[in-house]
């Protein structure tokens, strides 16, 4: 048997740099870059900054200049195809050409239609040797939401659930603080921090008045907040309204006065009722996700009750589950998700376990819908 291919050290370092952008770069991809001289010496490193800021290649070239070293004839090890278009920043491939780079080793092509191989083509046209493929799986995994948005036109949807060993997320009376431990809660905040948006339902807002922000880990930005609120019942003084944070409320009713009041509180209200008979009173969840993709949302982190969880699962909209199981039994209480009933076990939602790890005293299980990451 043969294991995974061994990556060259500069590319391993570039992937580690890309991971530093996990909570920073959205909606841009997380990218790292290492520059090495012809003798293999590292002369520059960098990773993509916040949206509108410099990309990984530019940061690495700046680092080389700060060191006072030449990049003539250097190799650029980068975890994603250098961009070729003018966005909020200039094309990285042109910067590499101007810096005298002679070789580029890139993990994977950029799925953005504005790039999609054009960066590689411009580099090769300039006489630069281009190699593509090493570290592709790792780079793609770091940017699973970006690839999803570009190739499926929908974000990567991840549901986070904290439950007892018997699968209960709250007592019958609604009490749920705290089923899992402080380490598990901090880990959950880390998953929030990497997402572009946290999604919840009006039931959670009315029952818990949550902030659903990132507090237990350091983060340079707060994710946007999305509320599925069919009748626009979100209280105007809800804690989720905080200065500088975008709040999107998706509604099924059309109430201009209520919409104006919510927008005065800081929300953006989107009217998106179901389009088939009998669903007009509910928000169209599939259309909601496509709308979020148009708003540059890569990853959606769902923290909701059993009803909204069940609706998302029933409609086949969930890609991944992050479930924390506490070593306790609750018995009668709220389930993780309410959908069905199924009439045959063959109709059960199939999952593939991708990780199982102890987080403090709790067990964290990560599972995906099979094939959902093959876009």
ABEGO torsion letter per residue (X at the ends): XBBBBBBBAAAAAAAAAAAAAAAAAOABBBBBBBBBBAAGBBABBBBBBBBGBBBAAAAAAAAAAAAGBBABGBBBBBABBBBABBBABBBAAAAAAAAGBABBBBABBBABAABGGAAAAAAAAAGBBBBBGBGAAAAAAAAAAAAAAAAAGBBBBBBBBBBBAAGBABBAAGBAOBABBAAAAAAAAAAAAABABBBBBAAAAAAAGBAGBBAABBBABBBBBBBBBAAGABBAABAABBBGBBBBBBBABBBAAAAAAAAAAGBBBBBBBBABBGAAABBBAAAAAAAAAAAGBABBBBBBBAAAAAAAAAAGABABBBBBBBBBBAEBEBBABBBOBBABAAABBBBBBABBBBBEABBBBBBBBBGAAAX
